[in-house]
Amino acid sequence: MRLKISHTTEYVYSEPVAYSLQRLRLHPKTEPGQTVLNWQTTVEGARAELSYSDHFGNRIDLVSINGDQTVIRITAAGEVETRDLAGVFGADTSYVPLWLYKRDTALTKPGKLTRELIRSVTGDSDLATMHALMAAIHKAVAYRPGETRTDTTAEQALEQKSGVCQDHAHIMITAARLLGHPARYVSGYLMMDDVAEQTASHAWAEVHLAGLGWVGFDAVNEICPDERYVRLATGLDYRDAAPISGLVHGAAHETLSVSLTVESQGQSQSQS
């Protein structure tokens, strides 16, 4: 499938910002299941500093403000050709050893509810168990925007029984690690059915399973990622893979607005 994506993030400040440094993880890579046909990231109100790949293999664009700006507009747009691999990304290609993906973080620290969750799921194989886990999370945590924050932990989301894709991904990661599997967070895009205009990018989890490598699980939609998904970045949790992160010096009030469209341009000739 050929997907056309346009993603604009605008920050408006109540007074001029003297200094800001932002990391952009907004450039997809050609990798299993996706081929980047064309892509461009533009920034208004800030200066491009450098681009590099981090230890997770993510493309990072570093931008800064060094002046008196009140508006920053970041636009990422392009076309990506995707294939349905039934969620199987395959062998690990990052510089990070697999054992590191078993490490807890502040957002994925397990607690009583996570332990209860994994005791409730069974399967006749590791893959079947992960599918059962995904289904259990989908049932236990309702998708409700605005009820959690970027610093909400997996355990907190389980406790309040609601959250967004970030929370579902963190719960899946936390539970998979408790079961002994390396697991990571994935940020990206999803072409939603009958919804072109979106208000945020998407996120899901990947679990490393023997014989398959990395396999994706989207507990919000209870599905393994297919040709409607585009991967942007990966990491131990949201903080490693957030599309935009950084710092702003000053006490100005910030207003954030996001415009995102993901549309199908049809099947490529190779996928007919």
C-alpha positions as CSV (number, residue, x, y, z in Angstrom):
1,M,0.0,0.0,0.0
2,R,1.2,3.5,-0.8
3,L,0.6,5.9,2.1
4,K,0.7,9.7,1.9
5,I,1.4,11.3,5.3
6,S,1.4,15.0,6.4
7,H,2.2,15.8,10.0
8,T,2.4,19.3,11.3
9,T,3.1,20.3,14.9
10,E,2.9,23.9,16.0
11,Y,4.0,25.4,19.2
12,V,2.8,28.9,20.1
13,Y,4.3,30.7,23.1
14,S,2.7,33.5,25.1
15,E,6.0,35.4,25.1
16,P,9.3,35.0,23.2
17,V,11.4,32.0,23.9
18,A,15.1,32.7,24.3
19,Y,16.4,29.2,23.8
20,S,15.0,25.8,22.9
21,L,16.5,22.5,21.8
22,Q,14.3,19.8,20.3
23,R,15.0,16.2,19.1
24,L,12.8,15.2,16.1
25,R,12.2,11.6,15.5
26,L,10.0,12.2,12.4
27,H,11.8,10.5,9.6
28,P,10.8,6.9,8.8
29,K,13.4,4.6,7.5
30,T,13.3,2.0,4.8
31,E,13.2,-1.3,6.6
32,P,11.1,-4.6,6.7
33,G,7.6,-3.8,5.7
34,Q,8.1,-0.3,4.5
35,T,10.0,1.6,1.8
36,V,10.3,5.4,2.0
37,L,9.6,6.8,-1.4
38,N,10.0,10.5,-0.5
39,W,10.1,12.4,2.8
40,Q,10.9,15.9,4.0
41,T,11.0,17.5,7.4
42,T,10.8,21.3,7.5
43,V,11.1,23.6,10.5
44,E,9.9,27.2,10.8
45,G,11.0,29.4,13.7
46,A,14.0,27.2,14.6
47,R,17.4,26.3,13.1
48,A,18.5,22.8,12.0
49,E,21.7,21.8,13.9
50,L,22.5,18.3,12.8
51,S,21.1,14.8,12.0
52,Y,22.4,11.5,13.4
53,S,21.3,8.0,14.3
54,D,21.0,7.1,18.0
55,H,21.8,3.7,19.5
56,F,18.3,2.4,18.8
57,G,18.9,3.2,15.1
58,N,16.4,6.1,15.1
59,R,17.0,9.0,12.8
60,I,17.3,12.2,15.0
61,D,17.1,15.8,13.6
62,L,18.3,18.3,16.2
63,V,16.8,21.8,16.0
64,S,17.3,24.9,18.2
65,I,15.9,28.3,18.9
66,N,18.4,31.0,19.8
67,G,16.5,34.2,19.6
68,D,13.1,35.6,20.4
69,Q,10.6,33.2,18.8
70,T,6.9,32.9,19.6
71,V,5.9,30.2,17.0
72,I,7.6,27.0,16.0
73,R,6.1,24.9,13.2
74,I,7.4,21.5,12.4
75,T,6.1,19.6,9.3
76,A,7.0,16.1,8.3
77,A,5.5,14.8,5.0
78,G,6.1,12.2,2.4
79,E,5.1,8.8,0.9
80,V,5.8,5.4,2.2
81,E,5.1,2.1,0.5
82,T,4.1,-0.6,3.0
83,R,3.6,-4.4,3.0
84,D,1.6,-6.6,5.4
85,L,4.1,-8.8,7.2
86,A,1.6,-9.9,9.9
87,G,3.4,-7.8,12.4
88,V,6.7,-9.6,12.1
89,F,9.6,-7.1,11.8
90,G,12.2,-9.8,12.1
91,A,15.8,-9.8,13.3
92,D,17.1,-7.0,15.5
93,T,19.1,-4.4,13.6
94,S,19.9,-1.9,16.3
95,Y,23.1,-1.4,18.2
96,V,21.4,-2.3,21.5
97,P,21.8,-5.8,22.9
98,L,18.6,-7.7,23.3
99,W,19.0,-8.1,27.1
100,L,18.7,-4.3,27.5
101,Y,15.1,-4.5,26.2
102,K,14.2,-6.5,29.3
103,R,15.2,-3.6,31.6
104,D,12.4,-1.8,33.5
105,T,12.1,2.0,33.1
106,A,10.2,4.5,35.2
107,L,7.2,4.2,32.8
108,T,7.3,0.4,32.6
109,K,8.0,-0.7,36.1
110,P,5.8,-3.7,37.0
111,G,3.4,-3.7,39.9
112,K,0.7,-5.8,41.4
113,L,-1.8,-5.2,38.6
114,T,0.7,-6.1,35.9
115,R,1.5,-9.4,37.7
116,E,-2.2,-10.2,38.0
117,L,-2.6,-9.5,34.3
118,I,0.1,-12.0,33.2
119,R,-1.3,-14.7,35.5
120,S,-4.6,-14.3,33.6
121,V,-3.2,-15.2,30.1
122,T,-2.0,-18.5,28.7
123,G,-1.1,-19.9,25.3
124,D,0.4,-23.0,23.8
125,S,3.3,-21.0,22.5
126,D,5.1,-17.7,23.2
127,L,3.3,-16.2,20.2
128,A,-0.1,-17.4,21.3
129,T,0.6,-16.0,24.8
130,M,1.4,-12.6,23.4
131,H,-1.8,-12.6,21.4
132,A,-3.7,-13.5,24.6
133,L,-1.9,-10.7,26.5
134,M,-2.8,-8.2,23.8
135,A,-6.4,-9.2,24.0
136,A,-6.4,-9.0,27.8
137,I,-5.0,-5.4,27.7
138,H,-7.5,-4.4,25.1
139,K,-10.3,-5.6,27.3
140,A,-8.9,-4.2,30.6
141,V,-8.0,-0.7,29.4
142,A,-10.5,1.4,27.5
143,Y,-9.2,3.9,24.9
144,R,-10.0,7.4,26.3
145,P,-8.0,10.4,25.1
146,G,-7.2,13.0,27.7
147,E,-7.3,10.8,30.8
148,T,-3.6,10.1,31.0
149,R,-0.3,12.1,30.5
150,T,3.0,11.4,28.9
151,D,4.4,10.5,32.4
152,T,1.6,8.0,33.2
153,T,3.1,4.6,34.0
154,A,1.8,1.2,32.8
155,E,0.7,0.4,36.3
156,Q,-1.3,3.6,36.7
157,A,-3.0,3.1,33.4
158,L,-4.0,-0.4,34.5
159,E,-5.3,1.0,37.8
160,Q,-7.6,3.6,36.1
161,K,-8.6,1.2,33.3
162,S,-8.3,3.8,30.6
163,G,-5.6,5.5,28.5
164,V,-4.3,6.1,25.0
165,C,-2.0,4.1,22.7
166,Q,1.1,5.1,24.7
167,D,-0.4,3.5,27.8
168,H,-1.5,0.3,26.0
169,A,2.0,0.0,24.6
170,H,3.7,0.5,28.0
171,I,1.4,-2.2,29.6
172,M,2.2,-4.7,26.8
173,I,6.0,-4.0,27.2
174,T,5.9,-4.3,31.0
175,A,4.0,-7.6,30.9
176,A,6.1,-9.1,28.1
177,R,9.3,-8.3,30.0
178,L,7.8,-9.9,33.2
179,L,7.3,-13.0,31.0
180,G,11.0,-12.9,30.1
181,H,10.8,-11.4,26.6
182,P,12.7,-8.4,25.3
183,A,10.1,-5.7,24.4
184,R,10.2,-2.2,23.0
185,Y,8.1,0.8,22.3
186,V,7.3,1.9,18.7
187,S,6.1,5.3,17.6
188,G,4.7,5.8,14.1
189,Y,1.6,6.4,12.0
190,L,-1.6,4.4,11.4
191,M,-4.1,4.9,8.5
192,M,-7.4,4.8,10.4
193,D,-10.6,3.5,8.7
194,D,-12.7,6.4,7.4
195,V,-10.7,9.0,9.4
196,A,-8.2,11.1,7.4
197,E,-7.7,13.9,9.9
198,Q,-6.0,12.8,13.1
199,T,-4.9,14.6,16.3
200,A,-1.8,12.5,17.2
201,S,0.6,9.9,15.9
202,H,0.3,6.3,17.0
203,A,2.3,3.9,19.2
204,W,2.4,0.1,19.8
205,A,4.7,-2.5,21.3
206,E,7.1,-5.0,19.7
207,V,8.2,-8.2,21.5
208,H,11.2,-10.3,20.5
209,L,10.2,-14.0,20.2
210,A,12.5,-16.9,19.4
211,G,12.3,-17.9,15.7
212,L,10.5,-14.7,14.7
213,G,12.4,-11.8,16.0
214,W,10.5,-8.6,16.7
215,V,6.7,-9.0,16.4
216,G,4.4,-6.0,16.8
217,F,1.3,-5.9,19.0
218,D,-1.2,-3.0,18.9
219,A,-3.3,-3.5,22.0
220,V,-5.5,-0.5,21.3
221,N,-6.9,-2.1,18.2
222,E,-6.1,-5.7,19.2
223,I,-4.1,-6.4,16.0
224,C,-0.6,-7.0,14.8
225,P,0.5,-4.1,12.6
226,D,-0.2,-4.5,9.0
227,E,0.2,-2.4,5.8
228,R,-1.7,0.5,7.4
229,Y,1.2,1.1,9.8
230,V,4.4,3.2,9.4
231,R,7.2,2.9,11.9
232,L,9.1,6.1,13.0
233,A,11.2,5.2,16.1
234,T,11.8,2.6,18.8
235,G,13.1,2.6,22.3
236,L,12.6,1.2,25.8
237,D,9.6,3.4,26.3
238,Y,7.9,6.6,25.1
239,R,10.7,8.8,26.2
240,D,13.1,7.1,23.8
241,A,10.8,7.2,20.8
242,A,8.6,10.3,21.1
243,P,8.3,12.0,17.7
244,I,9.4,15.3,19.3
245,S,11.1,15.9,22.7
246,G,13.4,18.5,24.2
247,L,13.6,21.5,26.4
248,V,12.5,25.1,26.4
249,H,14.1,27.8,28.6
250,G,11.6,30.4,30.0
251,A,8.3,30.7,31.7
252,A,6.1,31.3,28.6
253,H,2.8,29.5,28.3
254,E,2.8,26.9,25.5
255,T,-0.1,26.0,23.2
256,L,0.3,22.9,21.1
257,S,-1.7,22.0,18.0
258,V,-1.3,19.0,15.7
259,S,-2.5,18.3,12.2
260,L,-2.0,14.8,10.8
261,T,-3.4,13.1,7.8
262,V,-2.6,9.5,6.7
263,E,-4.2,8.5,3.4
264,S,-3.9,5.6,1.0
265,Q,-2.7,6.3,-2.5
266,G,-3.6,2.8,-3.6
267,Q,-1.6,-0.4,-4.0
268,S,1.8,-0.3,-5.6
269,Q,2.3,-2.3,-8.8
270,S,4.5,-4.8,-6.9
271,Q,1.6,-5.5,-4.5
272,S,-1.2,-6.0,-7.0
